[in-house]
Amino acid sequence: QRHWTNAIAVFCSHIFKKNHDLTKAWKGKTEQLLRVDEHDFTMRPAFGGPAIPVGVDVQVESLDSISEVDMDFTMTLYLRHYWKDERLSFPSTNNKSMTFDGRLVKKIWVPDVFFVHSKRSFIHDTTTDNIMLRVFPDGHVLYSMRVTVTAMCNMDFSRFPLDSQTCSLELESYAYTDEDLMLYWKNGNESLKTDEKISLSQFLIQKFHTTSRLAFYSSTGWYNRLYINFTLRRHIFFFLLQTYFPATLMVMLSWVSFWIDRRAVPARVSLGITTVLTMSTIITGVNASMPRVSYIKAVDIYLWVSFVFVFLSVLEYAAVNYLTTVQERKERKLQKRFSCSCGIPHSKTMMLDGNYSESDANSLAGYTRNQMVPEEEKQEKIVVHLAMSNESNSSRKRGLKGHVGLRIIQNTHAIDKYSRLIFPGTYIFFNLIYWSVFS
């Protein structure tokens, strides 16, 4: 008897659960419970009355990319709408809401919010449409969807790459003006939430915030528009390694030619041409990844000033080489004009005594002793001559050393001397002004 009692209890419990499964108890129970067929959902709630308030909140899942060339950004977010439609109210004893997927959305009224200035956008559909609809017994509705949108962002590159950019994602009703639909942020600034893991390779996300204002169209009227604003600051370290340091090194390399002998034409010309071509390559590489804007960017100022310094170093050697050639031509003309034609005959006999200078003694090279002195004065004169010769040899050595030093000084043009100070000093001064203005 106890066994049959337990079996009947299980059977009744099973029947009771079946009766409380609304999907099996009555076909079409959901639509009839919400009275979807009894109302015209092509019209907004409270049509003809005051504007229906529609609250919005957003959770940003990821900021996928920022494109300077296309001037746009791509963002994935959860977009949620809140409004009240009394036509969807239903009786409930426990005040619990009912949740549906995207199939019911096509049968009821939902706000026609779109993204202003968007280029591409789509609702995710893997594995099914990422849409959720939650209806409360009093008619309040929560409508949520997962969207990826690519929208335009007007960027100002006048301070690139030391710039900060502010982009906005704008939401607005397409059909309903502010007289029919009042779009607002549900919880003010708290309506926008972001994932803590959001990061970008080239930018630091400084701030997310919300704003709202009215937008006017001359043909249709005023509309409520919501803004998701975010500020990005560009990471400078990448551009320091790829642009600024190479440009600075090329400028410093061009200064090496100021210490090279001015007669070493191949060395100085090849060094100048190499640095000029390298600077041209750096400038071309930077501009290839940027939009063709009609104004000057901060990086353009630095690169072109660096290019001018490199180019001036080439012109500096051209000036040195030209002035050297002109000077040598003048010296050759003077030598031809004032060349000495009177020499000392080898047969001349000279007496070496205390009245002769060292230069006179040196001029006696090639004379024989017999030509120079009588036999009886040989020993005395030879001693004097040898002494004078020793003194002249030491003087000749000192003169040779001085001549080598003079030759080194003469091979450095005055323009090179001034350039060694002027070029580095001017470039350092430029860097101080540049980084103090743009950093």
C-alpha positions as CSV (number, residue, x, y, z in Angstrom):
1,Q,0.0,0.0,0.0
2,R,2.8,2.3,0.8
3,H,4.4,1.5,-2.6
4,W,1.2,2.5,-4.5
5,T,0.9,5.7,-2.5
6,N,4.4,6.8,-3.5
7,A,3.7,5.9,-7.2
8,I,0.6,8.0,-7.3
9,A,2.4,10.9,-5.6
10,V,5.2,10.9,-8.3
11,F,2.6,10.7,-11.1
12,C,0.7,13.7,-9.7
13,S,3.9,15.7,-9.3
14,H,4.8,15.0,-12.9
15,I,1.4,16.1,-14.1
16,F,1.6,19.2,-11.9
17,K,5.0,20.1,-13.5
18,K,3.6,19.6,-16.9
19,N,0.8,22.0,-16.3
20,H,3.2,24.7,-15.1
21,D,5.4,24.4,-18.2
22,L,3.9,27.3,-20.2
23,T,5.5,26.2,-23.4
24,K,3.5,23.0,-23.3
25,A,0.4,23.9,-21.4
26,W,-1.0,26.2,-24.1
27,K,0.3,26.7,-27.6
28,G,1.1,30.3,-28.3
29,K,0.8,31.1,-24.6
30,T,3.6,33.7,-24.6
31,E,2.1,35.9,-27.4
32,Q,-1.3,35.7,-25.9
33,L,0.0,36.5,-22.4
34,L,1.7,39.6,-23.8
35,R,-1.3,40.3,-26.1
36,V,1.0,40.9,-29.0
37,D,-1.8,40.3,-31.6
38,E,-4.2,42.6,-29.9
39,H,-2.1,45.8,-30.5
40,D,-0.6,47.6,-33.3
41,F,3.1,47.6,-32.5
42,T,4.1,49.6,-35.5
43,M,3.1,52.7,-33.4
44,R,5.2,53.8,-30.4
45,P,3.8,53.4,-26.9
46,A,1.4,56.2,-25.9
47,F,1.2,57.4,-29.4
48,G,-0.3,60.9,-29.6
49,G,0.7,61.6,-26.0
50,P,4.0,63.0,-24.6
51,A,7.3,61.7,-25.7
52,I,8.2,58.3,-24.5
53,P,11.4,58.2,-22.4
54,V,14.0,55.6,-23.5
55,G,17.0,55.2,-21.2
56,V,20.2,53.9,-22.6
57,D,23.3,52.4,-21.0
58,V,26.4,50.9,-22.6
59,Q,29.1,48.5,-21.6
60,V,32.2,48.8,-23.9
61,E,33.6,45.3,-24.4
62,S,36.6,46.2,-26.5
63,L,38.1,49.1,-28.5
64,D,39.4,47.0,-31.4
65,S,41.4,49.5,-33.6
66,I,42.2,53.1,-34.3
67,S,43.0,53.9,-37.9
68,E,44.8,57.2,-38.6
69,V,44.7,56.7,-42.4
70,D,40.9,56.1,-42.5
71,M,40.2,58.4,-39.5
72,D,37.9,55.9,-37.8
73,F,37.7,53.5,-34.9
74,T,36.1,50.1,-34.3
75,M,34.3,49.3,-31.0
76,T,32.4,46.3,-29.7
77,L,29.8,47.1,-27.0
78,Y,26.6,46.0,-25.3
79,L,23.9,48.4,-26.1
80,R,20.8,48.4,-23.7
81,H,17.5,50.2,-23.9
82,Y,15.0,50.7,-21.2
83,W,11.4,51.9,-21.7
84,K,7.8,51.1,-20.6
85,D,5.2,49.7,-22.9
86,E,1.9,49.1,-21.1
87,R,0.7,47.0,-24.0
88,L,3.2,44.3,-22.9
89,S,2.1,44.2,-19.2
90,F,0.9,40.8,-18.0
91,P,-0.5,39.5,-14.7
92,S,2.0,37.9,-12.4
93,T,1.8,36.7,-8.8
94,N,5.5,36.6,-8.1
95,N,6.4,39.8,-10.1
96,K,9.1,37.9,-12.1
97,S,10.1,39.0,-15.6
98,M,10.1,37.0,-18.7
99,T,13.2,36.8,-21.0
100,F,13.1,36.2,-24.7
101,D,15.6,36.1,-27.6
102,G,15.6,38.0,-30.8
103,R,12.5,36.3,-32.4
104,L,10.1,38.3,-30.3
105,V,11.8,41.6,-31.1
106,K,10.4,41.5,-34.7
107,K,6.8,41.4,-33.3
108,I,6.9,44.4,-30.9
109,W,7.9,48.0,-30.9
110,V,11.6,48.7,-30.1
111,P,13.5,52.1,-30.3
112,D,15.0,52.7,-33.7
113,V,18.4,53.9,-32.4
114,F,21.2,54.1,-34.9
115,F,24.9,55.1,-34.9
116,V,25.5,58.5,-36.4
117,H,28.6,58.8,-38.7
118,S,29.0,55.0,-38.6
119,K,30.7,53.3,-41.6
120,R,30.0,49.7,-40.8
121,S,28.1,48.0,-38.0
122,F,26.5,44.6,-37.3
123,I,24.9,42.6,-34.5
124,H,26.8,39.5,-33.6
125,D,25.0,36.3,-34.7
126,T,27.2,33.5,-33.4
127,T,25.9,31.1,-32.4
128,T,22.5,32.9,-32.6
129,D,21.6,36.5,-32.7
130,N,23.1,38.2,-29.7
131,I,19.8,39.9,-28.7
132,M,18.0,39.7,-25.4
133,L,14.5,41.0,-24.5
134,R,13.3,41.1,-20.9
135,V,9.7,42.0,-20.1
136,F,8.4,42.9,-16.6
137,P,4.8,42.5,-15.5
138,D,4.3,46.2,-15.3
139,G,5.3,46.7,-18.9
140,H,8.9,47.8,-18.5
141,V,11.2,46.4,-21.1
142,L,14.9,45.8,-21.3
143,Y,16.3,45.4,-24.8
144,S,20.0,44.4,-25.1
145,M,22.2,43.6,-28.1
146,R,25.9,43.0,-28.8
147,V,27.1,45.3,-31.6
148,T,30.4,46.0,-33.3
149,V,30.5,49.4,-35.0
150,T,33.1,51.3,-37.1
151,A,32.5,55.0,-36.8
152,M,34.2,58.1,-38.1
153,C,36.6,60.1,-35.8
154,N,37.8,63.5,-36.9
155,M,41.4,63.6,-35.8
156,D,43.8,66.5,-35.6
157,F,47.4,65.5,-36.4
158,S,49.0,68.9,-36.0
159,R,50.8,67.6,-32.9
160,F,51.4,64.1,-34.2
161,P,52.9,61.9,-32.7
162,L,52.8,63.9,-29.5
163,D,49.0,64.2,-29.8
164,S,45.8,63.3,-28.0
165,Q,42.7,62.4,-29.8
166,T,39.0,62.6,-28.7
167,C,36.6,60.4,-30.5
168,S,32.8,60.0,-30.1
169,L,30.3,57.3,-30.8
170,E,26.9,59.0,-31.3
171,L,23.5,57.4,-30.8
172,E,20.2,58.9,-32.1
173,S,16.7,57.9,-33.1
174,Y,16.3,57.8,-36.8
175,A,12.5,58.4,-37.1
176,Y,11.3,59.9,-33.8
177,T,12.0,63.5,-33.0
178,D,12.2,64.8,-29.4
179,E,8.4,65.3,-29.4
180,D,7.9,61.5,-29.8
181,L,11.0,59.9,-28.2
182,M,13.2,61.3,-25.4
183,L,16.6,59.5,-25.5
184,Y,18.7,59.9,-22.3
185,W,21.4,58.2,-20.4
186,K,19.7,56.1,-17.8
187,N,22.2,56.7,-14.9
188,G,24.2,59.7,-16.1
189,N,27.9,59.0,-16.3
190,E,27.4,55.7,-14.6
191,S,25.5,54.6,-17.7
192,L,28.9,53.9,-19.4
193,K,31.0,51.1,-18.2
194,T,34.2,49.7,-19.7
195,D,36.1,46.5,-19.4
196,E,39.3,46.9,-17.4
197,K,41.2,44.8,-20.0
198,I,40.7,47.3,-22.8
199,S,44.1,48.4,-24.2
200,L,45.6,49.6,-27.4
201,S,49.1,49.2,-28.8
202,Q,49.7,52.8,-29.8
203,F,47.3,54.6,-27.4
204,L,46.7,55.1,-23.7
205,I,43.0,55.3,-23.0
206,Q,42.7,58.3,-20.6
207,K,39.0,58.8,-20.1
208,F,35.5,57.6,-21.1
209,H,32.5,59.9,-20.4
210,T,29.0,60.6,-21.7
211,T,27.3,63.7,-23.0
212,S,24.0,64.5,-24.7
213,R,22.5,67.3,-26.6
214,L,19.9,68.1,-29.3
215,A,20.7,67.7,-33.0
216,F,18.8,69.7,-35.6
217,Y,18.0,68.6,-39.2
218,S,16.4,71.3,-41.4
219,S,14.0,68.8,-43.0
220,T,12.8,66.8,-40.0
221,G,13.4,68.7,-36.8
222,W,15.2,68.2,-33.5
223,Y,16.5,64.9,-32.2
224,N,18.0,63.7,-28.9
225,R,21.6,62.6,-29.5
226,L,23.8,60.7,-27.0
227,Y,27.6,60.7,-27.1
228,I,30.1,58.2,-25.9
229,N,33.3,60.2,-25.7
230,F,36.8,58.7,-25.1
231,T,40.2,60.4,-25.0
232,L,43.3,58.7,-26.3
233,R,46.9,59.7,-25.8
234,R,49.5,58.3,-28.2
235,H,52.5,56.3,-26.9
236,I,55.6,58.3,-27.9
237,F,58.2,55.6,-27.2
238,F,57.6,53.8,-30.5
239,F,58.1,56.9,-32.5
240,L,61.2,57.8,-30.5
241,L,62.8,54.5,-31.6
242,Q,61.5,54.5,-35.2
243,T,61.7,58.2,-36.2
244,Y,63.3,60.6,-33.8
245,F,66.4,58.7,-32.8
246,P,67.4,57.7,-36.4
247,A,66.8,61.3,-37.6
248,T,69.0,62.7,-34.8
249,L,71.7,60.1,-35.5
250,M,71.8,61.0,-39.2
251,V,72.2,64.7,-38.3
252,M,75.1,63.8,-36.0
253,L,76.6,61.6,-38.6
254,S,76.6,64.5,-41.1
255,W,78.8,66.5,-38.6
256,V,81.6,63.9,-38.9
257,S,82.6,65.4,-42.3
258,F,83.7,68.6,-40.5
259,W,86.6,66.6,-39.0
260,I,87.6,64.9,-42.2
261,D,90.4,66.4,-44.3
262,R,89.0,68.9,-46.8
263,R,91.1,67.3,-49.6
264,A,89.4,63.9,-49.0
265,V,86.6,64.6,-51.5
266,P,85.2,61.0,-51.9
267,A,84.9,60.5,-48.2
268,R,83.1,63.8,-47.5
269,V,80.8,63.7,-50.5
270,S,79.7,60.0,-50.0
271,L,79.0,60.7,-46.3
272,G,76.9,63.7,-47.2
273,I,74.9,62.0,-49.9
274,T,74.3,58.9,-47.6
275,T,72.9,61.0,-44.8
276,V,70.6,63.0,-47.2
277,L,69.2,59.8,-48.8
278,T,68.6,58.2,-45.4
279,M,66.7,61.2,-44.1
280,S,64.6,61.1,-47.3
281,T,63.8,57.5,-46.6
282,I,62.7,58.3,-43.0
283,I,60.4,61.1,-44.1
284,T,58.8,58.9,-46.8
285,G,58.3,56.0,-44.4
286,V,56.5,58.3,-41.8
287,N,54.2,59.9,-44.3
288,A,53.3,56.6,-45.9
289,S,51.4,55.5,-42.8
290,M,49.6,58.9,-42.3
291,P,46.6,60.5,-44.1
292,R,47.5,63.2,-46.6
293,V,46.5,66.2,-44.5
294,S,47.0,69.7,-45.8
295,Y,48.7,71.0,-42.7
296,I,52.1,70.5,-41.1
297,K,52.5,67.9,-38.4
298,A,54.9,68.1,-35.4
299,V,56.9,65.2,-36.8
300,D,57.2,67.0,-40.1
301,I,58.8,69.9,-38.4
302,Y,61.4,67.8,-36.7
303,L,62.2,65.7,-39.8
304,W,62.4,68.5,-42.2
305,V,64.6,70.6,-39.9
306,S,66.9,67.6,-39.5
307,F,66.9,67.2,-43.3
308,V,67.9,70.9,-43.6
309,F,70.8,70.4,-41.2
310,V,72.0,67.4,-43.2
311,F,71.7,69.2,-46.5
312,L,73.5,72.2,-45.1
313,S,76.4,70.0,-44.1
314,V,76.7,69.0,-47.8
315,L,76.6,72.6,-48.9
316,E,79.2,73.5,-46.3
317,Y,81.7,71.1,-47.9
318,A,80.8,72.5,-51.3
319,A,81.7,75.9,-50.0
320,V,84.9,74.7,-48.4
321,N,86.0,72.9,-51.6
322,Y,85.3,75.9,-53.8
323,L,87.1,78.3,-51.6
324,T,90.1,75.9,-51.4
325,T,90.3,75.7,-55.1
326,V,90.1,79.5,-55.5
327,Q,92.9,79.9,-52.9
328,E,95.2,77.4,-54.6
329,R,94.7,79.0,-57.9
330,K,95.7,82.4,-56.5
331,E,98.8,80.9,-54.9
332,R,99.9,79.4,-58.1
333,K,99.6,82.7,-59.9
334,L,101.6,84.5,-57.3
335,Q,104.4,81.9,-57.4
336,K,104.6,82.3,-61.2
337,R,104.7,86.1,-60.9
338,F,107.3,86.4,-58.2
339,S,109.5,83.3,-58.8
340,C,113.2,84.0,-58.1
341,S,115.5,83.5,-61.1
342,C,118.9,84.4,-59.5
343,G,120.8,81.5,-58.0
344,I,124.2,81.3,-56.3
345,P,126.8,80.0,-58.8
346,H,128.6,76.9,-57.7
347,S,132.0,78.5,-58.4
348,K,131.5,81.2,-55.9
349,T,134.0,81.1,-53.0
350,M,132.8,82.2,-49.6
351,M,134.6,82.7,-46.3
352,L,132.9,81.3,-43.2
353,D,133.6,83.5,-40.2
354,G,131.7,84.8,-37.3
355,N,129.8,87.3,-39.4
356,Y,127.8,84.7,-41.3
357,S,124.4,83.6,-40.0
358,E,123.0,80.1,-39.9
359,S,121.1,80.6,-43.1
360,D,124.3,81.6,-44.8
361,A,125.9,78.4,-43.5
362,N,123.1,76.3,-44.8
363,S,123.4,77.9,-48.2
364,L,126.8,76.5,-48.5
365,A,125.6,73.0,-49.2
366,G,127.4,71.6,-52.2
367,Y,130.5,73.7,-51.9
368,T,133.9,72.0,-51.4
369,R,136.2,72.9,-48.7
370,N,138.9,74.0,-51.1
371,Q,136.5,76.5,-52.6
372,M,135.4,77.8,-49.3
373,V,138.6,78.4,-47.2
374,P,142.4,78.4,-47.7
375,E,144.4,75.5,-46.6
376,E,145.9,77.1,-43.6
377,E,142.5,77.9,-42.1
378,K,141.0,74.5,-42.7
379,Q,141.0,73.1,-39.2
380,E,139.5,76.2,-37.7
381,K,136.9,76.7,-40.4
382,I,136.0,73.0,-40.4
383,V,135.3,73.1,-36.7
384,V,133.1,76.1,-37.1
385,H,131.4,74.6,-40.1
386,L,130.6,71.4,-38.2
387,A,129.3,73.3,-35.3
388,M,127.1,75.4,-37.5
389,S,125.9,72.2,-39.3
390,N,124.9,70.5,-36.1
391,E,122.9,73.6,-35.1
392,S,121.3,73.8,-38.5
393,N,120.2,70.1,-38.3
394,S,118.4,70.6,-35.0
395,S,116.8,73.7,-36.4
396,R,115.7,71.7,-39.4
397,K,114.1,69.1,-37.2
398,R,112.2,71.7,-35.3
399,G,111.2,73.3,-38.6
400,L,109.9,70.0,-39.9
401,K,107.7,69.4,-36.9
402,G,106.3,72.9,-37.2
403,H,105.7,72.3,-40.9
404,V,103.7,69.1,-40.2
405,G,101.6,71.0,-37.6
406,L,101.1,73.9,-40.0
407,R,100.0,71.5,-42.7
408,I,97.4,69.9,-40.5
409,I,96.1,73.4,-39.6
410,Q,96.1,74.5,-43.2
411,N,94.1,71.3,-44.2
412,T,91.2,72.4,-41.9
413,H,89.4,75.3,-43.4
414,A,88.0,78.1,-41.2
415,I,84.5,77.2,-42.3
416,D,85.0,73.7,-40.9
417,K,86.2,75.2,-37.6
418,Y,83.1,77.3,-37.2
419,S,80.8,74.5,-38.4
420,R,82.0,72.2,-35.6
421,L,80.5,74.6,-33.1
422,I,77.6,76.3,-35.0
423,F,75.9,73.1,-36.3
424,P,75.7,71.2,-32.9
425,G,74.8,74.3,-30.9
426,T,72.0,75.3,-33.3
427,Y,70.6,71.7,-33.4
428,I,70.6,71.4,-29.6
429,F,68.8,74.8,-29.3
430,F,66.2,73.6,-31.8
431,N,65.6,70.4,-29.8
432,L,65.1,72.4,-26.6
433,I,62.4,74.6,-28.2
434,Y,60.8,71.6,-30.0
435,W,60.3,69.4,-27.0
436,S,59.3,72.3,-24.7
437,V,56.5,73.3,-27.2
438,F,55.1,69.9,-28.2
439,S,55.7,67.7,-25.1
